[in-house]
Structure formats: structure tokens, C-alpha cells
Amino acid sequence: MNKTYERIEELCKQKNISVTALCKACGISRAVLTDFKMGRQKSLSAEILSKIADYFSVSVDYLLGAPVTPADEQSLKVALFGGDTQVTDEMWDEVKRYAAFIKERKNGNK
């Protein structure tokens, strides 16, 4: 299986949805992703990749296998703290703990 499809599957797992549900939400034929997974289709169109990236709020580059870089993390810090570029490690760790708490709470309410 290719890296792009693995990333799509992982994002679906994180969001607790099936690939079929993703396809419905994005208006994509499930057969296109099945063919892509099985290697019968070598790539996805820019339009499909864009729809999937938008759905998950990730970049197309990420879907294509680009690693998450420290620059991405720094951009996230700046966005979360309203443009403040002086985010300490302690502040960032607290945000990550809170995010984990929210995720646990959501998963506990199933």
C-alpha cells in the first residue's frame, strides 16, 4: 500500500470514520480510493486530494507523504497563541495535555 493511502486511512482512524464515510462526505467515489489502494490507479487527482485534505484540515503535501516538520509545529503554536511567537515548551506541553484530555473525554463518551 502506498504512503498516501496509509495517511488517509490513519486520518480516518483518528477521526473515527470509515473510508467509505470519508468518500461520502467529500463526494468522492469509493471505487476511486479502492483502485488507488489496490494499485489499479497510480495516483489521485489534485481535486480529490484537495477535497480529502480540506476535510481533514491537512495539506495535500502531508497526504502525499511529506513529514510534519518543526516549522509546521511552530506555525501551529503561533496560530494557537494568537500570533505570540514566544511560546514556551511548558505552554506547548500544556496544550498537548489538554488536547489529550479532550480526546480521552470524547472517546470515553462513546
Buried (B, 14 or more C-beta within 10 A) or exposed (E): EBEBBEBBBEBBEEEEBEBEEBBEEBEBEBEBBBBBBEEEBEEBEEEBBBBBBEBBEBBBEBBBEBEEEEEBEEEBBBEBBEEEEEBEEEEBEEBEEEEEEEEEEEEEEE
